[in-house]
Amino acid sequence: MTKRKINKIIVVEGRDDTTNLKRFYDVDTYETRGSAINKNDIEQLISLQEKRGLIVFTDPDYQGERIRKIIMSEIPDAEHAFIQRSEAEPKSKTKGHSLGVEHADFEALELALSSLEGASKTRGVDHISKELILSDLVFFGLVMGKDSRRRREFLCKELRIGYANGKQLLKRLNMFSVPLEEIERVMNDYRN
């Protein structure tokens, strides 16, 4: 099997994540060694972003989200790939209980990474979309509603942007330049 080449550096948490990605892709990774991301890591990541570009691909858990937020605040133009929690669960009891990129199968990895390519075509630099405001989220029932959490979970899963609570959602949607039309398209498929 010929492995697809990924030119950007993928930021992961550990060597098992790297091993899993290298099973399917010709890729270079930067390992944060769990949640221990420090000033030196940030300096190296800034340099790598300038030279080759970064894709942040951390685990869908608290520590992964913490690392993602640190990188996002220091390197806002890095790309982000997400897998669902269900895709990151160990397939057998001998693999432990933690969620991780290391447990994702090829289909989940491919969907997460190919969604970046699609996003760059629809949400690229040339694509101008107006910034979303809180009332946009209220209109679609994503905040301040009786089932707003389920609606957010649905939207985030469909857009593959990782779960965001009510406070984080507006910032995350604007960071990824998600247009209002895309939210409307996704939410039209939502069923209570």
N, C-alpha and C positions, 0 to 999 in steps of 0.2 A: 504494500500500500504506500503510495506517495503521500507524504505529509504536506499539508498546506503550510506555506511560509507566512508567518506573521512578523512584519517588520518592526512593529513597535514593541517596546519592552512591556511585559505584563508583570504588574506588581501583585505578588501573592504573599500569604502569611508564612508558609513553610515549605520544606523540601518535598513533602508528600504532595503538595499542590503542584509543585514544579514537575515531579515525576509523572503525575496524571496528565498534565498538559502536554508533556513531551511524548507521551504514548501516542498522541494523535496529531501533534503539530510540530513543525520546525520553528521553535520559539526560544527566545531568551527571556529569562525571568529575573526579577529582583525580589529576594525574600526578606520580609521585615522581621522574621524570627518571632512570630506571634505578635503580641501587642507592644513589643519593645521598640517602638519607632522613636528615634531621637534626632537631634539637630544634624548630626552627620548623615543620617539616612536622608533627611530632607534635602541637604545640600547635594548629595549624590543624585537624588531623584530629579531635582531641578536641572542638573546638568544633563541627565538622560533625556528629560523632556525636551530640552533644547536640541539635542543631537538626533534623537530617534523618535520621540513621542512616547507617551505612557498610556497604558490601559490598566486601571485599577480593578482588580478582580479578587476581592476579599470575600471571606465566608459570610453567609447571611445570618450572622449572630451579633451579639453586642460588641465583641472585640473587633470583628470585621468592620462593623459600622463605625466604630471609634477610629480605627485606622483610616478608613475612607474619609471621614470628616477632617482629620488632621491634614491629610494630603490635599483634600479639596480646598482647605483654607489657604494653604501655601502654594498650590499649583492648580489654580482654577480651570486652566484649559486642558488638563489631563482628561482622557476619556474614561468612562466607567462601564464595566460589564457586570451584569447581575444574574445570579441563578436563584430560583425559588428555594425556599427551605426544604420542600419535599424532594427537590433534585439533589440536595446536598446531604441527605441522610445516608448513613452507612448501609450497605446492602446486606451485611451479615452481622451477627452479634459479636464476632471476633474482631471487628474493625473499630470497636469503641462506640461511644454514644454521641460524640461531638459532630456538629454540622461542618461540612467543609467542601471546598472545591475539589479536594482529593477524592471525594466519593462520587462526584458527578460523572455521568456517562457521556459518551461522545455526542449524543443528540442534545443534551442539556448544554454542554460546552459550545457546540456549534450554534445553537440557537442564541445563546448569550453573545457570542462574538460576532455572528452575522448580523445581529440586531444593531450593532455599532455601525456596520457598513450601510445598512438601511437608514439609520438615523443621520449619518453624515450626508446622505443624498437628500433627505427631506428637511433636515434641520441644520444644514451647513451654513457657512459664513455668508453665502450669497442669499440665503433664505431669510427674509425679514419677517418676524412675527411680533405682534405687540405683546408687551409684558402682561402676564395675567395678574389679576387683582383678586382680593378676597371674595368680592361679590360673585366672581366667576365660579369659585369653588362652592359657594352657598347655592348658586343656581342649580348646580348638578348634584346637590345634596352630599357633597364631599366633606363638609364641616357643618357643625351645628344642627345635625339632623338625627332622627332616631336610629337610622341604620347607616350613618355616615362612615363608621369604621369599615363595615362590609363593602361599602361603595369604594372607599379608598383602597382596600385590599384588592378589589377587582381591577380598578384602574391601574394600580401599580404593577400588578401581575401582568396585565395585558400589555402595558408599555415597557415591561421589563426594566423598571427603574428601582427595584427594591422597595420594600414597604416604608412608608413615611406616615408619621402621625399627623394630626391636623395642623400643628405648628410648622412641621417640616415640609409638608406637601407643596405649598405655594413656592417656597424657595427652590425645592428640587425641580418642580415643573419648569420654572423660569431658568434654572441653571441648564437644563437640557433643551431649552427653547421649544418646549412642546406647545404647538399652536392650539388655540381654542377649538378649532375644527377637529383636531385629532382627539381631543377629550370628548367632544360631542359624538364623534363616530364610535368611540369605545363605549361610552355610557349608553348609547342607543341599544347596545347588546346586553346591558345589565338587566338581570331578572331578580326580583326580590326573593 
